[in-house]
Amino acid sequence: MIETKPRPPVIKSVIVVGASSGLGKAVAEQLATQGTTVFALARHIEDTTMPPGVVKITCNIRDLESIDATFSKIDQQTGQIDALINCAGRGLVKPFEDVTRDEIMDVLGINLKGNIYMALEAYKRMLPFKAGQIVNVGSTSSLKARELETIYCASKWGLRGFTESLRLAAQPHGIRVIGVYPGGMKSDHFWQVVPGKDLSGYLEPTLVAKQLIQVLQSDLSLAPAELVLERGQN
Ligand SMILES: NC(=O)c1ccc[n+]([C@@H]2O[C@H](COP(=O)([O-])OP(=O)(O)OC[C@H]3O[C@@H](n4cnc5c(N)ncnc54)[C@H](OP(=O)(O)O)[C@@H]3O)[C@@H](O)[C@H]2O)c1
């Protein structure tokens, strides 16, 4: 039997996008507690409590100038990005006929284009090192059609197509790309779009964050492609 040496990934410097709330905040906090240098990005990150040492950077992923300014700041502080965790997203739940053009622009602009722009900048910086990981957070709405989520599903199915294609493109360059697809999570911020929604049966973002980090830290001889997390037993 041929024995392969363990190849744990280096995870010293990580960008977490959408770190002001919900899943992204939980990922940023857990990684920072483990000693990772975390660049925590969101539009309202300055108002967000974070463990000491986390580098907060105000960033709007719908705005290319803001993305460029963010990467300039990161480039000044680290020579190598070990992982990008794309957690920024927004929900939209309403009949298709009530959807506005601005909502279409915003949902696709954040959930699809914004995440792609972030991945592109991180990928270009990872290529010379032939190392790095990109995690894109979709949803079970990346896998299932939902009648009140036409635009959200479009953004999340699109993100999954991007993620799977980038995974193939990145693999020969030593870069690992992983799609994470959670079911409903307990995030009041995310579910503001459905006032009064009962979140009691939903997943804890902290638990999803723990699973995501486990996959991120898994041996590089593994190629985890898709992590689907739905609610199990109580
Ligand atoms: N909650 C759920 O039930 C659920 C289920 C499955 C998948 N998801 C997906 O999981 C991811 C995280 O969701 P969540 O529940 O943690 O949502 P959340 O609590 O609303 O957090 C979303 C994060 O995205 C950031 N964000 C939104 N627009 C942004 C922009 N233009 N530029 C930069 N950051 C932006 C928000 O920060 P700022 O507002 O400060 O910018 C916030 O930090 C999303 O992709 C979501 O689609 C959520």
The ligand as an ORCA input file, in Angstrom:
! r2SCAN-3c Opt
* xyz 0 1
  N     -29.936     32.948      6.214
  C     -30.307     31.892      5.505
  O     -31.352     31.270      5.759
  C     -29.420     31.401      4.389
  C     -29.628     30.105      3.904
  C     -28.817     29.605      2.903
  C     -27.810     30.392      2.372
  N     -27.638     31.659      2.819
  C     -26.555     32.414      2.225
  O     -25.497     32.428      3.157
  C     -24.756     33.640      3.031
  C     -24.732     34.317      4.390
  O     -26.082     34.562      4.774
  P     -26.444     35.046      6.232
  O     -27.656     34.333      6.670
  O     -25.247     35.043      7.083
  O     -26.879     36.545      5.877
  P     -26.695     37.900      6.680
  O     -26.681     37.654      8.139
  O     -27.687     38.838      6.097
  O     -25.216     38.345      6.242
  C     -24.964     38.747      4.941
  C     -23.631     39.471      4.927
  O     -23.415     39.936      3.596
  C     -22.965     41.281      3.676
  N     -23.284     42.006      2.464
  C     -24.494     42.179      1.877
  N     -24.385     42.969      0.809
  C     -23.066     43.291      0.694
  C     -22.322     44.098     -0.198
  N     -22.909     44.758     -1.204
  N     -20.993     44.213     -0.009
  C     -20.388     43.584      1.020
  N     -21.032     42.812      1.904
  C     -22.365     42.680      1.737
  C     -23.699     41.840      4.884
  O     -23.005     42.937      5.427
  P     -23.360     44.486      5.205
  O     -24.844     44.623      5.116
  O     -22.735     45.121      6.403
  O     -22.656     44.862      3.944
  C     -23.590     40.663      5.847
  O     -22.343     40.699      6.496
  C     -25.442     34.443      1.940
  O     -24.799     34.197      0.731
  C     -26.851     33.852      1.901
  O     -27.414     34.013      0.621
  C     -28.412     32.173      3.823
*
